Amino acid sequence: MTGNLSLWTSTPAGPSQNTSVFSLFNSSAPPSPPPWEAPSFTVAARCRVAATLVLFVFAAISNLSVLISVCWGRGYRLAAHLRPLIASLASADLVMTFVVMPLDAVWNITVQWYAGDVMCKLLCFLKLFAMHSAAFILVVVSLDRYRAILHPLDSLDAGLRNRRMLLVAWTLSVLLASPQLFIFRAIKADGVDFTQCVTHGSFRHRWQETAYNMFHFVTLYVFPLLVMTFCYTRILTKINGRMRKNGEHCLRRSGTDMIPKARMKTLKMSIVIVSSFVICWTPYYLLGIWYWFQPAMIQHTPEYVHHILFVFGNLNTCCDPVIYGFYTPSFRADLADVVACCRGRRTNNASPCSVDRLSSRNAGAAREMESDLSSNQHSGNPNFRLNK
């Protein structure tokens, strides 16, 4: 057996297999020949743990900073329908950070499972829940940009629509991860003092486990990728058509046929965030598919390859706050204030940081109202003219 962490299934493997993450998937593997040798905490696994801990610290600090900025800092200047999206994305990354990363590191260190049957089921459920929530919220972000660019007059109910889509995303994440509570269990190996959290015995035939893995591959990767590709392809096609129609090589805010600058900036940020998700996780998922249909490949693939690809996938949780900070000056300003406070540059005893947050929130609300009125005016919103 091996103690490495898989995304959604893990099962016993023979002693000839290395401690790769995908060696945990095969619940119908033949019994290993004697003498059985327990897996060890290899050098590659140690490097994986060290890299995971570095990513954990960075992802925790950066995503918490984004969440605080959006809820209480200058990030409150964002449009009302965008704030829940950014906050939910940061929350999903935090679930990944505080569940998947520590669990993976500890499981690699201990090799076998010591936390008991209940924690085996619960943590494997949370692991898959975190993966689904991060993917589905990116889908919601893509759908929001799709509606904002292709149907700008629907922006009045964007807040309610986004809240409903986020509720569906979180609910689906719970439902799709719930089978983990039933298929995982802590099992002690026969004849040796070794316990592992595995799916062994939950599937009678290998094709059943392969079907289960492929289903989650579709829900975690293929479905989100198809939706996001459709949305951004339609958006870019629409923008290209508007540019040709107006005979211009740039988008400027002048008339109903052009994209507002702020909306265009948010679109670019969304595309980069989605691209980072695809780039970071595609190699790991492709390796998983290869193993599901050709289990013998585990014998010929170096152990460090699986470790590197999994760590590279976790890098996505660090990319989102960096991308958000690059496209959002208010977030960078909040970070600058925090650094200034930590360095003791502020001497006011009336908690200047709190005062700045309140003033920025009020200024943000005023700017948001002004932006909404301006957008309505330029998009030809009949409600604007009627109320005026």
Short mmCIF file of the C-alpha atoms (twelve columns), coordinates in Angstrom:
data_MODEL
# 
_entry.id   MODEL 
# 
loop_
_atom_site.group_PDB 
_atom_site.id 
_atom_site.type_symbol 
_atom_site.label_atom_id 
_atom_site.label_alt_id 
_atom_site.label_comp_id 
_atom_site.label_asym_id 
_atom_site.label_seq_id 
_atom_site.Cartn_x 
_atom_site.Cartn_y 
_atom_site.Cartn_z 
_atom_site.pdbx_PDB_model_num 
ATOM 1   C CA . MET A 1   0.000   0.000   0.000   1 
ATOM 2   C CA . THR A 2   0.949   3.595   -0.207  1 
ATOM 3   C CA . GLY A 3   0.054   6.632   1.829   1 
ATOM 4   C CA . ASN A 4   0.045   9.272   -0.864  1 
ATOM 5   C CA . LEU A 5   -3.014  11.372  -1.483  1 
ATOM 6   C CA . SER A 6   -5.205  10.912  -4.535  1 
ATOM 7   C CA . LEU A 7   -7.898  13.269  -5.713  1 
ATOM 8   C CA . TRP A 8   -10.905 11.061  -5.173  1 
ATOM 9   C CA . THR A 9   -9.978  7.352   -4.821  1 
ATOM 10  C CA . SER A 10  -7.144  5.461   -3.231  1 
ATOM 11  C CA . THR A 11  -6.657  1.752   -2.839  1 
ATOM 12  C CA . PRO A 12  -3.961  -0.780  -1.970  1 
ATOM 13  C CA . ALA A 13  -1.077  -1.317  -4.336  1 
ATOM 14  C CA . GLY A 14  1.652   -3.891  -4.537  1 
ATOM 15  C CA . PRO A 15  5.175   -3.467  -3.164  1 
ATOM 16  C CA . SER A 16  6.656   -3.226  -6.633  1 
ATOM 17  C CA . GLN A 17  4.795   0.026   -7.211  1 
ATOM 18  C CA . ASN A 18  6.330   3.287   -6.144  1 
ATOM 19  C CA . THR A 19  4.631   5.767   -3.822  1 
ATOM 20  C CA . SER A 20  2.931   7.730   -6.572  1 
ATOM 21  C CA . VAL A 21  -0.498  9.192   -6.096  1 
ATOM 22  C CA . PHE A 22  -2.051  7.167   -8.885  1 
ATOM 23  C CA . SER A 23  -0.928  3.842   -7.440  1 
ATOM 24  C CA . LEU A 24  -3.811  4.253   -5.022  1 
ATOM 25  C CA . PHE A 25  -6.577  4.004   -7.616  1 
ATOM 26  C CA . ASN A 26  -6.689  0.302   -8.429  1 
ATOM 27  C CA . SER A 27  -8.997  -1.509  -5.983  1 
ATOM 28  C CA . SER A 28  -8.976  -4.739  -8.007  1 
ATOM 29  C CA . ALA A 29  -5.195  -5.086  -8.199  1 
ATOM 30  C CA . PRO A 30  -3.883  -8.644  -7.694  1 
ATOM 31  C CA . PRO A 31  -2.293  -9.469  -4.322  1 
ATOM 32  C CA . SER A 32  1.385   -8.614  -4.131  1 
ATOM 33  C CA . PRO A 33  3.890   -11.456 -3.930  1 
ATOM 34  C CA . PRO A 34  5.675   -12.071 -0.609  1 
ATOM 35  C CA . PRO A 35  7.647   -10.707 1.050   1 
ATOM 36  C CA . TRP A 36  5.531   -7.561  1.382   1 
ATOM 37  C CA . GLU A 37  7.450   -4.331  1.982   1 
ATOM 38  C CA . ALA A 38  5.717   -1.317  3.460   1 
ATOM 39  C CA . PRO A 39  6.183   1.942   1.503   1 
ATOM 40  C CA . SER A 40  8.519   4.529   2.952   1 
ATOM 41  C CA . PHE A 41  8.855   8.299   3.085   1 
ATOM 42  C CA . THR A 42  11.066  8.659   0.028   1 
ATOM 43  C CA . VAL A 43  13.227  11.596  -1.010  1 
ATOM 44  C CA . ALA A 44  10.742  12.531  -3.751  1 
ATOM 45  C CA . ALA A 45  7.922   12.505  -1.207  1 
ATOM 46  C CA . ARG A 46  9.961   14.739  1.111   1 
ATOM 47  C CA . CYS A 47  10.460  17.263  -1.676  1 
ATOM 48  C CA . ARG A 48  6.725   17.129  -2.358  1 
ATOM 49  C CA . VAL A 49  5.941   17.842  1.297   1 
ATOM 50  C CA . ALA A 50  8.400   20.756  1.414   1 
ATOM 51  C CA . ALA A 51  6.950   22.295  -1.758  1 
ATOM 52  C CA . THR A 52  3.396   21.773  -0.481  1 
ATOM 53  C CA . LEU A 53  4.176   23.561  2.788   1 
ATOM 54  C CA . VAL A 54  5.615   26.542  0.901   1 
ATOM 55  C CA . LEU A 55  2.503   26.727  -1.286  1 
ATOM 56  C CA . PHE A 56  0.318   26.363  1.810   1 
ATOM 57  C CA . VAL A 57  1.833   29.417  3.507   1 
ATOM 58  C CA . PHE A 58  1.639   31.577  0.387   1 
ATOM 59  C CA . ALA A 59  -1.880  30.457  -0.588  1 
ATOM 60  C CA . ALA A 60  -3.233  30.931  2.940   1 
ATOM 61  C CA . ILE A 61  -1.867  34.467  3.310   1 
ATOM 62  C CA . SER A 62  -2.733  35.646  -0.202  1 
ATOM 63  C CA . ASN A 63  -6.271  34.234  -0.340  1 
ATOM 64  C CA . LEU A 64  -7.095  35.476  3.155   1 
ATOM 65  C CA . SER A 65  -5.845  38.903  2.068   1 
ATOM 66  C CA . VAL A 66  -8.140  38.848  -0.978  1 
ATOM 67  C CA . LEU A 67  -11.121 37.823  1.138   1 
ATOM 68  C CA . ILE A 68  -10.477 40.542  3.709   1 
ATOM 69  C CA . SER A 69  -9.926  43.162  1.020   1 
ATOM 70  C CA . VAL A 70  -13.163 42.312  -0.798  1 
ATOM 71  C CA . CYS A 71  -15.287 42.193  2.355   1 
ATOM 72  C CA . TRP A 72  -13.815 45.029  4.427   1 
ATOM 73  C CA . GLY A 73  -11.124 46.863  2.477   1 
ATOM 74  C CA . ARG A 74  -10.841 48.821  -0.745  1 
ATOM 75  C CA . GLY A 75  -12.020 45.772  -2.628  1 
ATOM 76  C CA . TYR A 76  -15.488 46.851  -1.553  1 
ATOM 77  C CA . ARG A 77  -15.292 49.263  -4.485  1 
ATOM 78  C CA . LEU A 78  -15.965 46.364  -6.833  1 
ATOM 79  C CA . ALA A 79  -19.416 46.175  -8.349  1 
ATOM 80  C CA . ALA A 80  -21.944 44.532  -6.039  1 
ATOM 81  C CA . HIS A 81  -22.426 41.534  -8.329  1 
ATOM 82  C CA . LEU A 82  -18.663 40.893  -8.575  1 
ATOM 83  C CA . ARG A 83  -17.840 40.882  -4.868  1 
ATOM 84  C CA . PRO A 84  -19.568 37.543  -4.113  1 
ATOM 85  C CA . LEU A 85  -17.740 35.946  -7.059  1 
ATOM 86  C CA . ILE A 86  -14.280 37.035  -5.914  1 
ATOM 87  C CA . ALA A 87  -15.075 36.192  -2.277  1 
ATOM 88  C CA . SER A 88  -16.345 32.731  -3.252  1 
ATOM 89  C CA . LEU A 89  -13.293 32.059  -5.412  1 
ATOM 90  C CA . ALA A 90  -10.991 33.014  -2.540  1 
ATOM 91  C CA . SER A 91  -13.067 30.861  -0.158  1 
ATOM 92  C CA . ALA A 92  -12.817 27.837  -2.465  1 
ATOM 93  C CA . ASP A 93  -9.053  28.317  -2.714  1 
ATOM 94  C CA . LEU A 94  -8.895  28.524  1.087   1 
ATOM 95  C CA . VAL A 95  -10.738 25.205  1.385   1 
ATOM 96  C CA . MET A 96  -8.177  23.717  -0.985  1 
ATOM 97  C CA . THR A 97  -5.405  25.319  1.053   1 
ATOM 98  C CA . PHE A 98  -6.536  24.217  4.517   1 
ATOM 99  C CA . VAL A 99  -7.858  20.762  3.556   1 
ATOM 100 C CA . VAL A 100 -6.046  19.319  0.540   1 
ATOM 101 C CA . MET A 101 -2.537  20.645  1.160   1 
ATOM 102 C CA . PRO A 102 -2.155  19.737  4.873   1 
ATOM 103 C CA . LEU A 103 -3.820  16.369  4.331   1 
ATOM 104 C CA . ASP A 104 -1.505  15.580  1.446   1 
ATOM 105 C CA . ALA A 105 1.607   16.609  3.407   1 
ATOM 106 C CA . VAL A 106 0.707   14.701  6.568   1 
ATOM 107 C CA . TRP A 107 -0.369  11.604  4.639   1 
ATOM 108 C CA . ASN A 108 2.945   11.525  2.791   1 
ATOM 109 C CA . ILE A 109 4.865   11.856  6.054   1 
ATOM 110 C CA . THR A 110 2.958   9.153   7.957   1 
ATOM 111 C CA . VAL A 111 2.656   6.932   4.827   1 
ATOM 112 C CA . GLN A 112 -0.177  4.945   6.427   1 
ATOM 113 C CA . TRP A 113 -3.462  6.157   7.939   1 
ATOM 114 C CA . TYR A 114 -3.680  6.811   11.703  1 
ATOM 115 C CA . ALA A 115 -6.801  8.999   11.976  1 
ATOM 116 C CA . GLY A 116 -9.460  6.274   12.020  1 
ATOM 117 C CA . ASP A 117 -12.420 5.417   9.838   1 
ATOM 118 C CA . VAL A 118 -14.552 8.519   10.493  1 
ATOM 119 C CA . MET A 119 -11.782 10.961  9.629   1 
ATOM 120 C CA . CYS A 120 -10.920 8.863   6.583   1 
ATOM 121 C CA . LYS A 121 -14.414 9.355   5.195   1 
ATOM 122 C CA . LEU A 122 -14.724 13.000  6.239   1 
ATOM 123 C CA . LEU A 123 -11.373 14.214  4.936   1 
ATOM 124 C CA . CYS A 124 -11.745 12.412  1.609   1 
ATOM 125 C CA . PHE A 125 -15.175 14.038  1.263   1 
ATOM 126 C CA . LEU A 126 -13.745 17.494  2.006   1 
ATOM 127 C CA . LYS A 127 -10.924 16.861  -0.436  1 
ATOM 128 C CA . LEU A 128 -13.261 16.254  -3.370  1 
ATOM 129 C CA . PHE A 129 -15.626 19.024  -2.210  1 
ATOM 130 C CA . ALA A 130 -12.751 21.507  -2.363  1 
ATOM 131 C CA . MET A 131 -11.830 20.416  -5.887  1 
ATOM 132 C CA . HIS A 132 -15.399 20.721  -7.180  1 
ATOM 133 C CA . SER A 133 -16.091 24.077  -5.551  1 
ATOM 134 C CA . ALA A 134 -12.965 25.658  -7.054  1 
ATOM 135 C CA . ALA A 135 -13.898 24.418  -10.544 1 
ATOM 136 C CA . PHE A 136 -17.597 25.312  -10.360 1 
ATOM 137 C CA . ILE A 137 -16.993 28.848  -9.118  1 
ATOM 138 C CA . LEU A 138 -14.771 29.457  -12.147 1 
ATOM 139 C CA . VAL A 139 -17.751 28.344  -14.234 1 
ATOM 140 C CA . VAL A 140 -19.946 30.901  -12.447 1 
ATOM 141 C CA . VAL A 141 -17.372 33.628  -13.115 1 
ATOM 142 C CA . SER A 142 -17.364 32.696  -16.814 1 
ATOM 143 C CA . LEU A 143 -21.165 32.759  -17.017 1 
ATOM 144 C CA . ASP A 144 -21.222 36.162  -15.317 1 
ATOM 145 C CA . ARG A 145 -18.788 37.594  -17.867 1 
ATOM 146 C CA . TYR A 146 -20.827 35.994  -20.660 1 
ATOM 147 C CA . ARG A 147 -23.989 37.767  -19.521 1 
ATOM 148 C CA . ALA A 148 -22.216 41.059  -18.837 1 
ATOM 149 C CA . ILE A 149 -20.689 41.305  -22.323 1 
ATOM 150 C CA . LEU A 150 -23.339 39.701  -24.516 1 
ATOM 151 C CA . HIS A 151 -26.399 40.892  -22.569 1 
ATOM 152 C CA . PRO A 152 -25.390 44.170  -20.855 1 
ATOM 153 C CA . LEU A 153 -29.001 45.227  -20.232 1 
ATOM 154 C CA . ASP A 154 -29.400 42.293  -17.833 1 
ATOM 155 C CA . SER A 155 -26.896 43.822  -15.408 1 
ATOM 156 C CA . LEU A 156 -29.678 45.083  -13.136 1 
ATOM 157 C CA . ASP A 157 -30.388 41.574  -11.839 1 
ATOM 158 C CA . ALA A 158 -26.781 40.331  -12.042 1 
ATOM 159 C CA . GLY A 159 -26.385 40.282  -8.268  1 
ATOM 160 C CA . LEU A 160 -29.358 37.999  -7.660  1 
ATOM 161 C CA . ARG A 161 -28.418 35.775  -10.599 1 
ATOM 162 C CA . ASN A 162 -24.839 35.368  -9.361  1 
ATOM 163 C CA . ARG A 163 -25.960 34.516  -5.832  1 
ATOM 164 C CA . ARG A 164 -28.233 31.811  -7.203  1 
ATOM 165 C CA . MET A 165 -25.468 30.377  -9.392  1 
ATOM 166 C CA . LEU A 166 -23.058 30.370  -6.457  1 
ATOM 167 C CA . LEU A 167 -25.616 28.530  -4.335  1 
ATOM 168 C CA . VAL A 168 -25.960 25.915  -7.076  1 
ATOM 169 C CA . ALA A 169 -22.161 25.620  -7.357  1 
ATOM 170 C CA . TRP A 170 -21.647 25.025  -3.625  1 
ATOM 171 C CA . THR A 171 -24.612 22.631  -3.442  1 
ATOM 172 C CA . LEU A 172 -23.409 20.568  -6.402  1 
ATOM 173 C CA . SER A 173 -19.958 20.395  -4.827  1 
ATOM 174 C CA . VAL A 174 -21.449 18.855  -1.690  1 
ATOM 175 C CA . LEU A 175 -23.618 16.391  -3.608  1 
ATOM 176 C CA . LEU A 176 -20.888 15.209  -5.974  1 
ATOM 177 C CA . ALA A 177 -18.411 14.740  -3.136  1 
ATOM 178 C CA . SER A 178 -20.851 12.850  -0.884  1 
ATOM 179 C CA . PRO A 179 -20.094 9.365   -2.360  1 
ATOM 180 C CA . GLN A 180 -16.668 9.646   -0.734  1 
ATOM 181 C CA . LEU A 181 -18.393 9.155   2.627   1 
ATOM 182 C CA . PHE A 182 -19.482 5.672   1.558   1 
ATOM 183 C CA . ILE A 183 -16.665 4.280   -0.576  1 
ATOM 184 C CA . PHE A 184 -13.708 5.218   1.640   1 
ATOM 185 C CA . ARG A 185 -12.771 3.293   4.775   1 
ATOM 186 C CA . ALA A 186 -9.757  2.650   6.984   1 
ATOM 187 C CA . ILE A 187 -8.595  -0.938  6.354   1 
ATOM 188 C CA . LYS A 188 -5.819  -2.876  8.084   1 
ATOM 189 C CA . ALA A 189 -3.721  -5.076  5.835   1 
ATOM 190 C CA . ASP A 190 -3.746  -8.799  6.532   1 
ATOM 191 C CA . GLY A 191 -0.711  -10.128 8.361   1 
ATOM 192 C CA . VAL A 192 1.067   -6.769  8.757   1 
ATOM 193 C CA . ASP A 193 0.737   -3.758  11.019  1 
ATOM 194 C CA . PHE A 194 -0.333  -1.342  8.292   1 
ATOM 195 C CA . THR A 195 -3.597  0.621   7.969   1 
ATOM 196 C CA . GLN A 196 -4.652  2.683   4.978   1 
ATOM 197 C CA . CYS A 197 -7.598  4.914   4.010   1 
ATOM 198 C CA . VAL A 198 -8.702  3.256   0.762   1 
ATOM 199 C CA . THR A 199 -11.636 2.322   -1.463  1 
ATOM 200 C CA . HIS A 200 -10.706 -1.368  -1.406  1 
ATOM 201 C CA . GLY A 201 -13.854 -3.521  -1.479  1 
ATOM 202 C CA . SER A 202 -16.185 -0.694  -2.554  1 
ATOM 203 C CA . PHE A 203 -16.057 -1.733  -6.217  1 
ATOM 204 C CA . ARG A 204 -16.569 -5.337  -7.337  1 
ATOM 205 C CA . HIS A 205 -14.978 -4.802  -10.728 1 
ATOM 206 C CA . ARG A 206 -12.248 -2.521  -11.955 1 
ATOM 207 C CA . TRP A 207 -14.465 -0.988  -14.656 1 
ATOM 208 C CA . GLN A 208 -16.796 0.296   -11.926 1 
ATOM 209 C CA . GLU A 209 -13.984 2.224   -10.287 1 
ATOM 210 C CA . THR A 210 -12.784 3.466   -13.648 1 
ATOM 211 C CA . ALA A 211 -16.314 4.705   -14.414 1 
ATOM 212 C CA . TYR A 212 -16.428 6.470   -11.035 1 
ATOM 213 C CA . ASN A 213 -13.074 8.136   -11.702 1 
ATOM 214 C CA . MET A 214 -14.098 9.170   -15.204 1 
ATOM 215 C CA . PHE A 215 -17.356 10.650  -13.920 1 
ATOM 216 C CA . HIS A 216 -15.465 12.901  -11.539 1 
ATOM 217 C CA . PHE A 217 -12.931 13.707  -14.233 1 
ATOM 218 C CA . VAL A 218 -15.834 15.002  -16.338 1 
ATOM 219 C CA . THR A 219 -17.396 17.012  -13.493 1 
ATOM 220 C CA . LEU A 220 -14.083 18.377  -12.230 1 
ATOM 221 C CA . TYR A 221 -12.395 19.183  -15.511 1 
ATOM 222 C CA . VAL A 222 -14.213 18.419  -18.778 1 
ATOM 223 C CA . PHE A 223 -17.560 20.068  -17.974 1 
ATOM 224 C CA . PRO A 224 -16.040 23.259  -16.478 1 
ATOM 225 C CA . LEU A 225 -13.595 23.476  -19.371 1 
ATOM 226 C CA . LEU A 226 -16.349 23.138  -21.985 1 
ATOM 227 C CA . VAL A 227 -18.537 25.784  -20.337 1 
ATOM 228 C CA . MET A 228 -15.660 28.212  -19.904 1 
ATOM 229 C CA . THR A 229 -14.451 27.648  -23.466 1 
ATOM 230 C CA . PHE A 230 -17.950 28.276  -24.834 1 
ATOM 231 C CA . CYS A 231 -18.411 31.468  -22.802 1 
ATOM 232 C CA . TYR A 232 -15.102 33.074  -23.645 1 
ATOM 233 C CA . THR A 233 -15.227 32.004  -27.294 1 
ATOM 234 C CA . ARG A 234 -18.613 33.712  -27.650 1 
ATOM 235 C CA . ILE A 235 -17.313 36.769  -25.803 1 
ATOM 236 C CA . LEU A 236 -14.202 37.130  -27.942 1 
ATOM 237 C CA . THR A 237 -16.257 36.583  -31.103 1 
ATOM 238 C CA . LYS A 238 -18.670 39.299  -29.993 1 
ATOM 239 C CA . ILE A 239 -15.853 41.731  -29.211 1 
ATOM 240 C CA . ASN A 240 -14.164 41.047  -32.533 1 
ATOM 241 C CA . GLY A 241 -17.464 41.653  -34.330 1 
ATOM 242 C CA . ARG A 242 -17.977 44.960  -32.536 1 
ATOM 243 C CA . MET A 243 -14.467 46.110  -33.422 1 
ATOM 244 C CA . ARG A 244 -14.976 45.307  -37.098 1 
ATOM 245 C CA . LYS A 245 -18.405 46.931  -37.102 1 
ATOM 246 C CA . ASN A 246 -16.989 50.177  -35.735 1 
ATOM 247 C CA . GLY A 247 -13.835 49.974  -37.831 1 
ATOM 248 C CA . GLU A 248 -11.577 50.513  -34.813 1 
ATOM 249 C CA . HIS A 249 -8.550  48.691  -33.454 1 
ATOM 250 C CA . CYS A 250 -9.185  49.412  -29.788 1 
ATOM 251 C CA . LEU A 251 -12.127 49.329  -27.415 1 
ATOM 252 C CA . ARG A 252 -13.090 52.620  -25.860 1 
ATOM 253 C CA . ARG A 253 -16.121 53.673  -23.888 1 
ATOM 254 C CA . SER A 254 -18.121 55.591  -26.467 1 
ATOM 255 C CA . GLY A 255 -21.554 54.428  -27.465 1 
ATOM 256 C CA . THR A 256 -23.614 51.321  -27.086 1 
ATOM 257 C CA . ASP A 257 -21.491 49.144  -29.380 1 
ATOM 258 C CA . MET A 258 -18.291 49.347  -27.339 1 
ATOM 259 C CA . ILE A 259 -17.188 47.532  -24.137 1 
ATOM 260 C CA . PRO A 260 -16.732 49.678  -21.005 1 
ATOM 261 C CA . LYS A 261 -13.110 49.788  -19.889 1 
ATOM 262 C CA . ALA A 262 -13.791 48.462  -16.381 1 
ATOM 263 C CA . ARG A 263 -15.831 45.566  -17.749 1 
ATOM 264 C CA . MET A 264 -13.075 44.754  -20.230 1 
ATOM 265 C CA . LYS A 265 -10.499 44.694  -17.442 1 
ATOM 266 C CA . THR A 266 -12.597 42.265  -15.425 1 
ATOM 267 C CA . LEU A 267 -12.961 40.087  -18.510 1 
ATOM 268 C CA . LYS A 268 -9.189  39.923  -18.968 1 
ATOM 269 C CA . MET A 269 -8.720  38.992  -15.315 1 
ATOM 270 C CA . SER A 270 -11.314 36.215  -15.614 1 
ATOM 271 C CA . ILE A 271 -9.672  34.768  -18.731 1 
ATOM 272 C CA . VAL A 272 -6.254  34.685  -17.059 1 
ATOM 273 C CA . ILE A 273 -7.688  33.006  -13.920 1 
ATOM 274 C CA . VAL A 274 -9.385  30.328  -16.018 1 
ATOM 275 C CA . SER A 275 -6.216  29.835  -18.062 1 
ATOM 276 C CA . SER A 276 -4.191  29.244  -14.903 1 
ATOM 277 C CA . PHE A 277 -6.677  26.563  -13.829 1 
ATOM 278 C CA . VAL A 278 -6.338  24.768  -17.168 1 
ATOM 279 C CA . ILE A 279 -2.550  25.041  -17.296 1 
ATOM 280 C CA . CYS A 280 -1.987  23.891  -13.712 1 
ATOM 281 C CA . TRP A 281 -4.320  20.887  -13.622 1 
ATOM 282 C CA . THR A 282 -4.286  19.523  -17.195 1 
ATOM 283 C CA . PRO A 283 -1.011  17.516  -16.886 1 
ATOM 284 C CA . TYR A 284 -2.163  15.857  -13.651 1 
ATOM 285 C CA . TYR A 285 -5.556  14.849  -15.027 1 
ATOM 286 C CA . LEU A 286 -4.016  13.492  -18.227 1 
ATOM 287 C CA . LEU A 287 -1.641  11.350  -16.185 1 
ATOM 288 C CA . GLY A 288 -4.615  10.059  -14.213 1 
ATOM 289 C CA . ILE A 289 -6.475  9.025   -17.379 1 
ATOM 290 C CA . TRP A 290 -3.379  7.256   -18.620 1 
ATOM 291 C CA . TYR A 291 -3.163  5.249   -15.416 1 
ATOM 292 C CA . TRP A 292 -6.878  4.348   -15.287 1 
ATOM 293 C CA . PHE A 293 -6.703  2.695   -18.710 1 
ATOM 294 C CA . GLN A 294 -3.113  1.438   -18.527 1 
ATOM 295 C CA . PRO A 295 -2.277  0.629   -14.878 1 
ATOM 296 C CA . ALA A 296 1.056   -0.906  -15.879 1 
ATOM 297 C CA . MET A 297 2.402   2.572   -16.655 1 
ATOM 298 C CA . ILE A 298 2.952   3.095   -12.928 1 
ATOM 299 C CA . GLN A 299 5.827   0.630   -13.146 1 
ATOM 300 C CA . HIS A 300 7.659   2.696   -15.745 1 
ATOM 301 C CA . THR A 301 6.936   6.276   -14.668 1 
ATOM 302 C CA . PRO A 302 9.397   7.879   -12.233 1 
ATOM 303 C CA . GLU A 303 7.913   8.648   -8.850  1 
ATOM 304 C CA . TYR A 304 8.953   12.281  -8.914  1 
ATOM 305 C CA . VAL A 305 6.832   12.906  -12.038 1 
ATOM 306 C CA . HIS A 306 3.595   12.272  -10.117 1 
ATOM 307 C CA . HIS A 307 4.739   14.397  -7.211  1 
ATOM 308 C CA . ILE A 308 5.711   17.306  -9.456  1 
ATOM 309 C CA . LEU A 309 2.417   17.266  -11.350 1 
ATOM 310 C CA . PHE A 310 0.350   17.229  -8.158  1 
ATOM 311 C CA . VAL A 311 2.319   20.130  -6.659  1 
ATOM 312 C CA . PHE A 312 1.990   22.002  -9.965  1 
ATOM 313 C CA . GLY A 313 -1.791  21.530  -9.772  1 
ATOM 314 C CA . ASN A 314 -1.873  22.975  -6.253  1 
ATOM 315 C CA . LEU A 315 -0.025  26.010  -7.590  1 
ATOM 316 C CA . ASN A 316 -3.375  27.128  -9.018  1 
ATOM 317 C CA . THR A 317 -4.569  28.155  -5.539  1 
ATOM 318 C CA . CYS A 318 -1.638  30.587  -5.377  1 
ATOM 319 C CA . CYS A 319 -2.163  31.970  -8.875  1 
ATOM 320 C CA . ASP A 320 -5.716  33.262  -8.326  1 
ATOM 321 C CA . PRO A 321 -4.876  35.910  -5.679  1 
ATOM 322 C CA . VAL A 322 -1.775  36.983  -7.624  1 
ATOM 323 C CA . ILE A 323 -3.840  37.487  -10.782 1 
ATOM 324 C CA . TYR A 324 -6.534  39.329  -8.835  1 
ATOM 325 C CA . GLY A 325 -3.913  41.614  -7.299  1 
ATOM 326 C CA . PHE A 326 -2.355  42.325  -10.703 1 
ATOM 327 C CA . TYR A 327 -5.670  43.498  -12.152 1 
ATOM 328 C CA . THR A 328 -7.022  45.207  -9.013  1 
ATOM 329 C CA . PRO A 329 -5.253  48.360  -7.745  1 
ATOM 330 C CA . SER A 330 -7.500  48.484  -4.648  1 
ATOM 331 C CA . PHE A 331 -6.105  45.151  -3.446  1 
ATOM 332 C CA . ARG A 332 -2.545  46.372  -3.882  1 
ATOM 333 C CA . ALA A 333 -3.435  49.520  -1.967  1 
ATOM 334 C CA . ASP A 334 -4.805  47.429  0.908   1 
ATOM 335 C CA . LEU A 335 -1.585  45.435  1.010   1 
ATOM 336 C CA . ALA A 336 0.429   48.649  1.054   1 
ATOM 337 C CA . ASP A 337 -1.610  49.864  4.040   1 
ATOM 338 C CA . VAL A 338 -1.002  46.623  5.893   1 
ATOM 339 C CA . VAL A 339 2.733   46.819  5.264   1 
ATOM 340 C CA . ALA A 340 2.765   50.444  6.416   1 
ATOM 341 C CA . CYS A 341 0.896   49.538  9.601   1 
ATOM 342 C CA . CYS A 342 3.263   46.657  10.308  1 
ATOM 343 C CA . ARG A 343 6.265   48.911  9.904   1 
ATOM 344 C CA . GLY A 344 4.860   51.346  12.411  1 
ATOM 345 C CA . ARG A 345 4.583   54.274  10.026  1 
ATOM 346 C CA . ARG A 346 1.155   55.190  11.373  1 
ATOM 347 C CA . THR A 347 1.089   56.797  14.822  1 
ATOM 348 C CA . ASN A 348 -2.584  57.683  15.123  1 
ATOM 349 C CA . ASN A 349 -4.122  55.931  18.153  1 
ATOM 350 C CA . ALA A 350 -7.592  55.916  16.588  1 
ATOM 351 C CA . SER A 351 -6.867  52.788  14.522  1 
ATOM 352 C CA . PRO A 352 -6.191  54.482  11.184  1 
ATOM 353 C CA . CYS A 353 -6.462  51.196  9.291   1 
ATOM 354 C CA . SER A 354 -10.095 50.831  10.351  1 
ATOM 355 C CA . VAL A 355 -10.808 54.447  9.469   1 
ATOM 356 C CA . ASP A 356 -9.271  53.966  6.030   1 
ATOM 357 C CA . ARG A 357 -11.394 50.883  5.433   1 
ATOM 358 C CA . LEU A 358 -14.597 52.722  6.300   1 
ATOM 359 C CA . SER A 359 -13.713 55.699  4.139   1 
ATOM 360 C CA . SER A 360 -12.725 53.462  1.233   1 
ATOM 361 C CA . ARG A 361 -15.976 51.536  1.565   1 
ATOM 362 C CA . ASN A 362 -18.020 54.760  1.437   1 
ATOM 363 C CA . ALA A 363 -15.994 56.000  -1.501  1 
ATOM 364 C CA . GLY A 364 -16.403 52.647  -3.188  1 
ATOM 365 C CA . ALA A 365 -20.172 52.744  -2.799  1 
ATOM 366 C CA . ALA A 366 -20.295 56.207  -4.327  1 
ATOM 367 C CA . ARG A 367 -18.106 55.166  -7.222  1 
ATOM 368 C CA . GLU A 368 -20.167 52.052  -7.758  1 
ATOM 369 C CA . MET A 369 -23.377 54.089  -7.984  1 
ATOM 370 C CA . GLU A 370 -21.734 56.504  -10.380 1 
ATOM 371 C CA . SER A 371 -20.403 53.626  -12.496 1 
ATOM 372 C CA . ASP A 372 -23.812 51.952  -12.633 1 
ATOM 373 C CA . LEU A 373 -25.492 55.157  -13.771 1 
ATOM 374 C CA . SER A 374 -22.828 55.736  -16.393 1 
ATOM 375 C CA . SER A 375 -23.041 52.157  -17.646 1 
ATOM 376 C CA . ASN A 376 -26.808 52.359  -17.907 1 
ATOM 377 C CA . GLN A 377 -26.576 55.571  -19.815 1 
ATOM 378 C CA . HIS A 378 -24.045 54.245  -22.321 1 
ATOM 379 C CA . SER A 379 -25.763 50.890  -22.723 1 
ATOM 380 C CA . GLY A 380 -29.076 52.497  -23.578 1 
ATOM 381 C CA . ASN A 381 -30.894 51.311  -20.473 1 
ATOM 382 C CA . PRO A 382 -34.508 52.574  -20.731 1 
ATOM 383 C CA . ASN A 383 -34.865 52.588  -16.949 1 
ATOM 384 C CA . PHE A 384 -32.143 55.205  -16.704 1 
ATOM 385 C CA . ARG A 385 -33.900 57.588  -19.042 1 
ATOM 386 C CA . LEU A 386 -37.283 56.960  -17.410 1 
ATOM 387 C CA . ASN A 387 -36.006 57.694  -13.928 1 
ATOM 388 C CA . LYS A 388 -34.082 60.654  -15.134 1 
# 
